[in-house]
Amino acid sequence: MDISQIKANEVDAKTGIHIGREDAPVKVISFVNLRCPFCRQWQDKSREVIAEFIEEGKIELIVKPFDKEKESLQRGNVTHRYLDYENPKIALQQIEEIYNTQDDWGSLPLDEVGGYMEQTLGYTEKNNQSAAEKIVEEANRANIVFVPTVIVGEYIFDEHIEPKELANLLDKEVEKSKA
């Protein structure tokens, strides 16, 4: 992933699904598309580290479901409409469940994905259109093209970060926030 074109200063912690304490010293901002297998890989690899830092009040995770035009990711755009932005615990459970069932719904015709979300997973479509548009606009301003794109302070990375490396980076950012 070429991060040289990304303008991290154009990214903010406002729009997205906020998981953890708002007053946490470090923000982890994650642009994802729930159809992307690499985003699922990021979720799987980082889950334990992120959960530990959230539980300790050290970070707030802001998940930004990023609607993409790429045909293979459009099914993810549909799933984003079912996420409960108002209840982060539920949204996190939904994200996990959507990733865990990605192989089931990921190759459905686009017009059947919503039915899967409703009938199989029991979700109700939410009014997330405004948030979705803001996230796309923000990503465009910041030149974010690929998912996942994760921003922590001045660091920008994708799914290739190893859990130990992520933990070290987060520890470093928490320490820097105390200075």
N, C-alpha and C positions, 0 to 999 in steps of 0.2 A: 504494500500500500504506500503510495507516494503522499506523504503528509506535508510536503513543502508548500503546497498551495492552500492548505487549510488555514483559515483565519479564526483561531480559537477565541479571539476577542469578540467575535460576532455571535458566540454561543452564550446563552444565559441559562440560569437555573430555574426560570419561571415556568415555562410550559413543559409538561411531561407528567409522568407518574412518579410521585415523590415517595420514596421508601426510606424510612429512618427519620431521625430528628431533624427538623428544619434548622436548628441551631448547631448542627454538627459542623466541626471546623473545616472539613474537606468535602467537596462535592465531586461525585463520580457521575459524569454525564455520558450516557450510552445511547447512541443512535442505532436502532435495530429495526429489522423487518422480520416478523414472526414466521415467514416462509423461508428465510435464508438459513441454509444448513450451517453456515459459518457463525451466524448469530446464536444458533442452538449450541454450537461448540463452545462459544464464549460463555454462554450461560452455564453449561455443564462444568467447564474448567474453573470458572470464577465463583460459582455458587457458595462454596464453603467459606472462602476468604471474605467475600463481600458480606455474607451473613454475620460472620464474626465481628467485622468492623462496624456494621450497623448496630448489632446488639450492644457493643461497647460504646455506642454514641460517637464514634470517631468519624463516620462518614454518613452522608446522605446520598443515596443512589437516585438519580433522576433518569428514568427510562423514557426515551423519546421514540415512540413507534413511528418509523419513517416510511411513509407511503412512497413507493417507487414505481416508475413507469415501466420498468423492465417486465416483460410478459411473465416470466417465471416467478416474479415476486408479487404480482398483483393479487394473488390469493392471500398473501400476508396482509395486504391493504384491507381486505375484507375483514380479516380477523381483528384488526386494530379497532374496528367500529364496535366491538363487543367488550372491550376492556373497560373496567370500572375505575376511571381516573379519580373518582371521589373517595374510593375506599382502597388504599394502597395494598392492604393485606390481601383483599380479594383479587385485585389486579395481579399481584405477584403469583398467586395460586393459578389464576387464569393463564398467565404467561407460561408457567411451568406445564400446565395441562396442554396448552396449545402446542408447545414445543414437543411434548411427549407423544402427541397424536399427529405430528407433522407428516409422518409417512402415510397416514390414513387419509387426510384431507388435502394434502399437498399436490396431488395430481388430479383432483376432482375438476370437472369443468368449473370455470369461474363462477357461473351463476348457481352452483350447488354448494359453494363454501359456506354461505350464510345459513343455509338449511342445516348443514353439519354442525355449525356453531350452536344453533338453536335446538335442533332435535337430538343430537348425540351428546353434546356437552351441556345443554340446558341453559345456555346464555341468552341474554336479551340484548338486542342492539341498543347502544347508548348514543347520545347526541355528542359525538366526539369530532364532528366535522370542523369546527372552529379550531380546536387544538391541532388537528391533523394539518390544516392549512398553515397554521403558525409554525409548526415543526418543519414542514417542507420549505417555507419561506426562509426560516432560520438556517436550515442546511444549505440552501442555495446561496445565501449571503456569505456563509462561512466556507463555501466551496467544498462541502462534505458530499462526496459522491458514493462512497462505498459503505456497506454495512457488514459487520459492525464497525463503527468508529466510536472509540471511547476516549474521553478527555478527562484528565485529572491534572488540574493546575496547568503547567506548561507541557505536560506529557500527552501525546496523542498516540494511540495504538489500536490494534485490532485483536482478533481472537488468538494470535500467536503468543501472547504473553503467558508465561507459565505461572501457576498459583504462587510459588515461592517468590518469584520476581514481582508479582502483583502485590503481595503482602509487604515486601521490602519497599516498594514504591509508595504504598499507602502509609506505611510507618514514617517514611521520609517526609511526606506531605503533612502528616499530622504534626510531626516535630517542627517543621517549618512554620506551621500555623501558630505555634506557641511562641515563636520568636517575636 
